[in-house]
Amino acid sequence: MRMLHAAAAGSCLLLLGLSAVQADDKDKDKPEKPEIAWAKTFAKARDEAKTANKLIMVDFYTDWCGWCKVLDEKTYSDKGIIELSKQLVSVKLDAEDKGEGQKTAGKYDVHGYPTILFLDPAEIDSKSGGVVGKIGGYLPPGPFGEQVTTIVKDFKDFPKLKERLDRSADDVEVLGRLAVIYHMRGDDKQAADLLDRGQKADPDNDNGQLTKAYNAVGDAHQEKQEFDEAIALFRKAAKTGKSPNDVSYARQSIAVCLLSQGKLADAVPELEAAIALPGVSKEDKEQAEGMLKQIKQQLKQQLKQQEKAKDKKDKDSDK
């Protein structure tokens, strides 16, 4: 949670006068409310992360960003997230501060807010900028924590996974995990190559090991507006996935791709299938329901417009 500005805090004390001091004396023994230990600058976060061999979690925000405030209030204040943040070095950067924040946001091509990047401090000066993970937009504590846990685990496991792949070139589990990791690091060519090797090693994805990789590389195609390629991968994830949330993600991603292509009606059965999945998380279900509601409203509006246009055409032909 953000601290009060010093000037605002000082004004409050002046208005309250002596009573504020007395209240402060009474509250001395009260424990402080826990919060994430945010580094004061990006440079300090980098130095600390290098020393501790931890990832840097960089939260890019702006003062006008509503979802940034929700992230502060709902997610960063959560006890589980605060505890999880101890595995990272965290820093908040205002992307419009005309200084360090704006410069760093420009370096990483950040335009939407909030954007949370996870950086390897040893690779910040490399071509990739050290990016090993990204969360775009607001997530509630549960899904946010899941993604952070995965990013931290992948960072720690990366060297061992490469060693395992050297020993066993057809290890489907390793191929799938590395495909996801390379995707998160921005190396989509390497991710696609590994995924292709995994598909050849296990064409039917019998163990479901490639599902997350299908979704991750599908994301890469979707971001580049290569919707047909993305849909093909998401369909594989939906067909072979063992986890309800992985399948739900694939179905909803297909719907988003179809919407981007203007195929509103085709998106409806994908969202209905996501909602009907047994065991899917509450957050995923609510998200699919919200999307479906909006699409149906748009389809109704389109139908009304078509009927009006038809009535007008019929009237004009009767004249």
C-alpha positions in Angstrom: 0.0 0.0 0.0 1.2 3.5 -0.7 2.4 5.7 2.1 0.8 9.1 2.8 2.7 12.0 1.2 4.8 13.7 3.8 3.0 17.1 3.3 -0.4 15.6 3.8 0.7 13.7 6.9 2.2 17.0 8.3 -1.0 18.9 7.6 -3.0 16.3 9.5 -0.7 16.6 12.5 -1.0 20.4 12.5 -4.8 20.2 12.5 -4.9 17.6 15.2 -2.3 19.4 17.4 -1.5 17.9 20.8 -4.2 15.2 20.5 -2.3 13.7 17.6 0.8 13.4 19.7 -1.1 11.9 22.6 -2.7 9.4 20.2 0.7 8.5 18.8 1.9 7.8 22.3 -1.0 5.4 22.9 -0.3 3.6 19.6 3.4 3.1 20.1 3.0 -0.5 21.0 0.6 -1.4 18.2 2.3 -3.5 15.4 2.7 -1.8 12.0 0.4 -3.0 9.3 2.5 -5.3 7.1 3.2 -4.3 3.5 5.5 -5.0 0.6 9.1 -3.7 1.2 9.3 -1.4 -1.9 12.8 -0.3 -2.8 13.2 3.5 -3.1 14.8 3.4 -6.6 15.3 1.0 -9.5 19.0 1.3 -9.0 18.8 0.3 -5.4 16.5 -2.6 -6.3 19.0 -3.9 -8.9 21.9 -3.7 -6.4 19.9 -5.5 -3.7 18.6 -8.2 -6.1 22.2 -8.9 -7.4 23.5 -9.3 -3.9 20.6 -11.6 -2.9 20.3 -13.4 -6.2 16.6 -12.6 -6.4 14.4 -11.4 -9.2 13.3 -7.7 -9.4 9.5 -7.1 -9.5 8.9 -3.8 -11.2 5.4 -2.3 -10.9 4.9 0.3 -13.6 1.9 2.6 -12.7 0.5 6.1 -13.3 -1.4 8.4 -11.0 -4.5 8.3 -13.3 -4.6 4.5 -13.6 -7.6 3.1 -11.7 -6.6 -0.5 -11.9 -3.2 0.4 -10.5 -5.0 1.6 -7.4 -7.1 -1.5 -7.2 -3.9 -3.6 -7.4 -2.5 -1.6 -4.5 -5.7 -2.0 -2.4 -6.7 -5.6 -3.2 -3.5 -7.5 -4.2 -0.4 -5.8 -2.7 -2.1 -5.6 0.7 -2.9 -9.3 0.8 -0.9 -11.2 3.5 0.0 -14.0 1.1 1.3 -11.7 -1.6 3.3 -9.7 1.0 4.9 -13.0 2.2 5.6 -14.1 -1.4 7.2 -10.7 -2.1 10.0 -11.6 0.3 11.4 -13.9 -2.5 11.7 -10.8 -4.7 13.1 -7.3 -4.6 10.2 -5.0 -5.4 10.1 -1.5 -6.7 7.3 0.8 -8.0 7.9 3.2 -10.9 5.7 6.0 -12.0 5.9 5.7 -15.8 5.2 9.4 -16.3 7.5 10.9 -13.7 9.9 12.5 -16.3 12.7 10.6 -14.6 13.7 7.1 -13.7 10.2 5.7 -14.1 9.6 7.2 -17.6 13.0 6.2 -18.8 12.7 2.6 -17.6 9.2 2.2 -19.0 10.5 3.4 -22.3 13.4 0.9 -22.2 10.9 -2.0 -21.7 8.3 -0.6 -24.1 5.6 -0.4 -21.4 2.5 1.4 -22.5 -0.4 -0.2 -20.6 -0.9 0.0 -16.8 -0.4 -1.6 -14.5 2.4 -3.6 -16.0 4.5 -5.8 -13.7 7.8 -7.0 -15.0 10.1 -9.6 -13.4 13.8 -9.0 -14.2 17.0 -11.0 -13.8 19.3 -8.4 -12.3 22.3 -10.0 -14.0 20.8 -9.7 -17.4 19.4 -6.1 -17.3 22.1 -4.8 -19.6 21.5 -7.6 -22.1 19.4 -7.3 -25.3 16.4 -8.8 -23.5 16.7 -6.4 -20.6 16.6 -9.4 -18.2 12.8 -9.9 -18.6 11.8 -13.4 -17.4 8.2 -12.7 -16.6 5.3 -10.3 -17.1 1.9 -9.7 -15.6 -0.2 -7.2 -17.7 -3.1 -5.6 -15.9 -4.8 -6.2 -12.6 -5.1 -9.6 -11.1 -6.6 -10.5 -7.7 -4.4 -12.0 -5.1 -5.0 -15.7 -6.0 -4.1 -15.6 -9.7 -1.4 -13.0 -9.1 0.3 -15.2 -6.5 0.1 -18.2 -8.8 1.8 -16.4 -11.6 4.5 -14.9 -9.4 5.2 -18.4 -7.9 5.6 -19.9 -11.3 7.9 -17.1 -12.5 10.1 -17.4 -9.4 10.2 -21.2 -9.7 11.0 -21.1 -13.5 13.8 -18.6 -12.7 15.4 -20.9 -10.2 14.8 -24.1 -12.3 16.0 -22.7 -15.6 19.7 -23.8 -15.4 18.7 -27.3 -14.2 16.1 -27.7 -17.0 18.7 -26.9 -19.7 21.0 -29.5 -18.2 18.1 -32.0 -18.2 17.4 -31.3 -21.8 21.0 -31.9 -22.7 20.8 -35.3 -21.1 17.4 -36.2 -22.6 16.5 -34.3 -25.8 12.9 -35.8 -26.0 11.9 -35.0 -22.4 8.4 -33.6 -23.0 8.0 -32.1 -19.6 11.3 -30.2 -19.9 10.5 -29.1 -23.5 7.1 -27.8 -22.4 8.5 -25.9 -19.4 11.4 -24.4 -21.3 9.1 -23.3 -24.1 7.1 -21.3 -21.6 10.2 -19.9 -20.0 11.6 -18.8 -23.3 8.3 -17.3 -24.3 8.2 -15.3 -21.0 11.8 -14.1 -21.8 10.7 -12.8 -25.2 12.5 -15.5 -27.2 9.5 -16.7 -29.2 11.6 -18.4 -31.9 13.3 -20.7 -29.3 9.9 -21.3 -27.6 8.3 -22.3 -30.9 11.3 -24.7 -31.7 11.0 -26.4 -28.3 7.2 -26.7 -28.7 7.7 -28.3 -32.1 10.1 -30.8 -30.6 7.6 -31.6 -27.9 4.8 -32.1 -30.3 7.0 -34.6 -32.3 8.0 -36.4 -29.1 4.4 -36.7 -27.8 1.9 -35.9 -30.7 -1.2 -36.5 -28.6 0.1 -34.7 -25.5 -0.9 -37.8 -23.5 0.4 -36.5 -20.2 -0.8 -32.9 -20.7 2.7 -31.6 -20.2 2.5 -29.3 -23.3 -0.7 -27.6 -22.4 0.8 -24.6 -20.7 3.3 -24.3 -23.5 0.4 -24.3 -26.1 -1.2 -21.5 -24.2 2.0 -19.5 -23.7 3.1 -19.6 -27.3 -0.5 -19.0 -28.4 -0.3 -15.8 -26.3 2.7 -14.8 -28.3 0.9 -15.2 -31.6 -2.2 -13.4 -30.2 -0.1 -10.4 -29.1 1.3 -10.2 -32.7 -2.3 -10.4 -34.0 -1.6 -13.7 -35.7 -5.0 -14.9 -34.6 -5.3 -18.1 -36.7 -2.0 -19.4 -35.4 -3.0 -18.5 -31.9 -6.4 -20.2 -32.1 -4.8 -23.4 -33.4 -2.5 -23.6 -30.4 -5.3 -22.7 -27.9 -7.5 -25.4 -29.4 -4.7 -28.0 -28.7 -4.5 -26.7 -25.1 -8.3 -27.0 -24.7 -8.3 -30.5 -26.2 -5.4 -31.9 -24.2 -5.4 -29.9 -21.0 -5.9 -31.7 -17.7 -6.3 -28.6 -15.5 -9.8 -26.9 -15.7 -8.1 -23.5 -15.4 -5.7 -24.3 -18.2 -8.6 -25.3 -20.4 -10.6 -22.3 -19.4 -7.7 -20.0 -20.3 -7.5 -21.7 -23.7 -11.3 -21.4 -24.4 -11.4 -17.7 -23.3 -8.3 -16.9 -25.3 -9.9 -18.5 -28.4 -12.9 -16.2 -27.7 -10.7 -13.1 -27.5 -9.0 -14.0 -30.8 -12.4 -14.5 -32.5 -13.6 -11.2 -31.1 -10.5 -9.5 -32.5 -11.5 -11.0 -35.9 -15.1 -9.6 -35.5 -16.6 -13.1 -35.1 -18.8 -12.4 -32.1 -21.2 -15.3 -32.5 -18.4 -17.8 -32.9 -17.0 -16.6 -29.5 -20.2 -17.5 -27.6 -19.8 -21.3 -27.5 -16.2 -21.0 -26.4 -17.2 -18.9 -23.4 -20.1 -21.2 -22.6 -17.7 -24.2 -22.6 -15.4 -22.3 -20.3 -18.2 -21.5 -17.9 -19.4 -25.1 -17.9 -16.0 -26.6 -17.0 -16.2 -28.6 -13.7 -13.7 -27.4 -11.1 -12.8 -24.1 -12.8 -11.8 -21.3 -10.5 -14.4 -18.7 -9.4 -12.2 -15.9 -11.0 -12.0 -17.7 -14.4 -15.8 -18.4 -14.4 -16.7 -14.8 -13.5 -14.4 -13.5 -16.2 -16.0 -15.7 -18.9 -19.5 -14.8 -17.7 -18.6 -11.1 -17.9 -17.3 -11.5 -21.5 -20.3 -13.6 -22.5 -22.8 -11.0 -21.2 -21.1 -8.2 -23.1 -21.0 -10.2 -26.3 -24.7 -11.2 -26.1 -25.6 -7.5 -25.5 -23.6 -6.5 -28.6 -25.2 -9.3 -30.7 -28.7 -8.1 -29.6 -27.8 -4.5 -30.7 -26.5 -5.8 -34.0 -29.8 -7.7 -34.5 -31.9 -4.7 -33.8 -29.8 -2.6 -36.2 -30.3 -5.2 -38.9 -34.0 -5.4 -38.3 -34.3 -1.6 -38.5 -32.3 -1.6 -41.7 -34.5 -4.3 -43.2 -37.7 -2.4 -42.2 -36.4 0.8 -43.8 -35.5 -1.1 -46.9 -38.9 -2.7 -47.1 -40.6 0.7 -46.6 -38.5 2.3 -49.2 -39.4 -0.5 -51.7 -43.1 0.0 -51.0 -43.0 3.7 -52.0 
